Every structure is written in C-alpha cells, then in structure tokens.
C-alpha cells in the first residue's frame, strides 16, 4: 500500500513537470484514487467492493490530485511523510457504509509547480485567469427525492458552463475541474484559491413532476459576499430559457460587455 501511494505521488510529479511546458489547453491532468480492500480476480477481470471504492474515491480527487480511503490513510500514516487532509465521510454509490476520504497533500518542494486546480495551487489565479473575470460553476445540488434525476441536475450545470464559456469576456473553469467538487462540502474561498478564480456560482435544482425550481447564487470568492442570487420556479418546457437568463445575469453582475456577435447568438 505504501508503494501504491508513492507511485501515485510519482505519477503526479511527472505529469506536473511535463505540463509546466505546455499551454493550459494542452495540459493533461488525471485524478488518482487509492483504496485498501479485497478484490476478486477472474481471468482478466478485477472487481469487487475494494475496486468500487477506489473508483468512487478517485472521483472525489481534484485534477492532478490524489484521494485515498480511510483504510489507506491508516496504513501509511506512520510510514510516509505525507499530510492527509480529511474530506469527511462520503456516501458512495453502491457502497453500503459511508467511507472516510482523505486528500493527499504533497510538499510543494518535492513537486515543483502545482497543477492548476490542485490544493497546492492555492497561491492565486494564474496569468490566464487574471486577464479577465474568472468564474467556476460548481455542480448544482440535486434536491429531488428521485436519485434518477441527478443526471438532469448535472445536465443543467453542464449547460450553464457551456453558455458562460461562449462569452468572450469570461474565463470559465472546465467541467472536469469543477465537478471534482460534486457532493463535497466546500468553502467558497477555498474553491477560489484551489481553482484560481475570483467568482464561484453555486445552486440547486428540485424537480417535481413537470415543475422545476432552480436557485443560483454568484459569490465573490475573495471578498466573501454575494454578487447576485435568484430563484426560478418554471415549467420544464422553459428550462432552457432559465439557463440563458442565469448566464446573462452573471455576465451583467461581472460587468462583462458582450460583443454584438455574442448578443446576436444569445438572441437566436
């Protein structure tokens, strides 16, 4: 288990070094999850709860980061000089009991420049994000009783990210980085530092029959206050209009001037 964590750290170190010479849009970031548990091996197949937990824990890692289960943290705590930051207990899909999850903090002196979105990248926004207003859209909270509607909520978040990314005056964090915060209790200032953004949009979706309620709030991650908040109660056939309205109001709140071409596209 010690070797597995050391290998994970080594992989992220190597990727960090290789990404340093690449432009932001060409960098490759991977999440790594490590778990200690029993697995079942049948021919070329490897499966079992131990593998399932590792996969779910991996989904809670940041881009360029490492997440481990509590069993791994207990195993390596006295053997490796790594700081494991608790992310609390998580109810993972198809896992009966909540799982303790930890983020591996690696000493920046051993890793060099931290990858964008990682914990050690908390010094502030990079040059690309300082040039224009930067925003991260966190996965909207799924408030309906039906777990099958979670994909509906994720789809709304995806569409808002896409709409905002079309606005030339905004720098928008990519979906993969933003969705590392799904189902996590976070502090907005921490998100701002970790993703290198000034503004964070969060919200929730509740769907009942043909009605949907969407709440959204835009927060200044540095100053810590709300710039804008709204609640929408609409029919499902008006859902796309709500998404467009949210994007437009965010642009206004950030005082971003839309080009004539962008205005025409939104009007269409």
N, C-alpha and C positions, 0 to 999 in steps of 0.2 A: 504493500500500500504506500509506503514511503517512496518507493521507486516510481509509482504511478503519479504521485503529486509532483515529484521532482521533474519527471518527464513533461508534465503539463506546464510547469513553470518554464522549462527549457524551450518548449514549443512557442509559448507566448513571447519569450525573449527574442527568439529568432525571427518571429513574424514582426515584432516591433522594429527590429533592426532593418529588416527588408522594406517595411512600409515607410520608414523615415525618408527614403529617397524617391518615393512615389507621390504623385499628386493625390489629393483626397479622394477623387472619384475612382482611382485605380487601386487603392489600398484594400487588402483582404483581411477581414477580421473574423475570428472564429470564437465561439463560446465553448468552454470545456466544463463538463460535469463529471465528478468522481464520486462513486459510492462503494461502500464495502458491504457485500451481501452475497448470498448464494445465487448461482446461475445454473441453468440447465443447458447441457450441450448435447445436441442430437445431429450428428453429421456436420453439416456446415452451418447449422442453426445454433444460435446462442440466445437464450431468452430466460424469462423468469422475473420475479419481483426485483431482484438485485439490479437487473438491466433496466427495468422500467423506471426505478427510482433514479438511476443515473441519468436517464434521458430527460426526466422531468426536472431534475436539479440543473442539468445543462441549460434548460430553457430559462432558468432564473438568473443565469450569468449575464454579464454585460458583454458587448462586443469587445473582444480582446481580453476578456476576464475569465476567472476560474471560480466555480462554485462547487462546494463539497457538502456531503451529508454529514450529520452529526457523528455518525459512526466513524467516518474518516477523520474528522477533526479530533475525536478522542484518541484515535490511533496514532496520529502524527504529532500531537501537541507537545510531547516531551522529546521528540526525535528530530524535528526540523525547526529552524529559527524563522518561522513564518507566522504572521499575525492573522488569525482567523476572526473576521468580524461577523457577529451573529446577524442573520437576516430574519430571525424568529422561526416559528413553526409554520409550515405551509401544508394545506390540504391539497395533495397532488392527485391528478386524475388516475382513477383505477387503483389507488393505494388506500387501504382501509384506515390506517393510522396517520396522523399528522407527522411530518418529517422535519427535523431540525435542519436548517440550511445555513451555511456559512460562506462568506465571500473571502477568498484568499487575498490578503494584502501582501504584496511583494515589495520589498525595499527598493525604492526607485534607483538607488545607487547600483543595484545589481541588474537593473533592467534598462537603464538609459531613458530615453524619451518615452513617455507613456502613450499608448494608443488612444486616439480620440474616443471618448465615452467611457474610458476605464476610470477606476477610483483614483488612481494616482495622477490623473489628468485634471486635477481639481484646481490648478493654478488659474484658470480662467479661459475665456474664449480664444480660439486660435485666430490667426490673421484673416482667414476666410470669413469667419463669423463677425469679426469686428467691423468689417466694411459696411454692413447693412444690418437692420434689425434681425435678430435670430430668435427662432421660436421652436419649441419641441411640443408635439401633441402627444400627451400620454394616452395610453389605451383607456377609452371611456369605461367606466364601471358598469357591469351588467347587473341591473337591479330587478329583472323579471324572475319569477319563480321557475320558469321553464329553462333548464340548462341548455336546451337545444337552440335557444335564442341568442346564445353567446356569440355565435358566428354573425348574427345580424348586427350586434353591437360592434364587433371588430370591423365589420364592413363599413359602418358609419365613420369610425376612426380613420380607416384607410382612405375613404373618400375625402375627408376633411384634409388629411395630409396631402393628398394629390392636388386638391384645389388650391391650397396655400402654396404648394411648390410651383404652381403656374404663375404666381405673382412675382415678377422680376425684382421687386424691391425687398423681398424677404429671403432670408436664409433659413431653410427648414430642415430639421434633423430627419434623417432617413427612417423609414418604418422599422427596419430591423433593430436600430439602436433604441428607438422609442419603446418598442414592445418588450424590451428586456425588463421594463418596469411593470409589466402586467401582473396583477394580483399581488403587488407588493405595497406595503405601507411605506410611503416615502415622504420626505420633507422637501418642499419645493426648492429652497435654497441649495440643498444637496444635489438635486437633479440639475439645477442650473450650472453648478460647478462641474459636475461629472460630464455633462454633455456640452459644456462650453456655450450655453445660451443665456440670453438676457430674460426671455419670456417663456412661460410654460402655460399651455392650455390643458385643462382637465375638465372632466364632466362625467355624466352618467346617462344611461338610457333605460327606460322602463317601457315595455310593450305589453299592452293588454288588449287582446282582440285586434281590432283594426285601428286602435288608438296608440299613439306613442308619445312619451314625454321625454324630451331631451333637455338636460341642463348643461351649461357650459360656463366656464369662468377663466379669464385670462389673468395671469398673475405675473407681476414683475418679480423675478426670482432674486434680484439683487436688493431692491428696496423692500420687498416682502409684502406689498399691498396689491389689491385687486385693481386692474385697469377697467375691467368690463365683466359683467355677468348677466346671464339671461336664461329664462326657462321657456320652452316651447311645448305646447300641447297641440298636436296636429293629427290629422288622418294620415294613414300610411301613404296614400297617394300624393301627399305633399312633402314627403321626406326629403326629396332632392332639393326642393326649394329651401327647406330649413338648413341643409348643409351649405348651400350657396350663401344664405344670409349670414351664417356663422362666419364663413370665410371673409365676407365683405366687412362685417363689423370688426373683425380682428385687424384687417388692413387699416380701417379708419382709426381704431384705437392706437395703433402703432404709427399713425400719421404717414402711411405709405401712399405715395401718389401712383395710381395705376396709369399705365400708358393707354393711349387711345385704343391700341390693338387689344390690350387685355380687357378694357371696358367693353369693347365690341364682342369679344369672345364670351364674357360673362353674360352679356345681354342675350346672346344667342342661346 
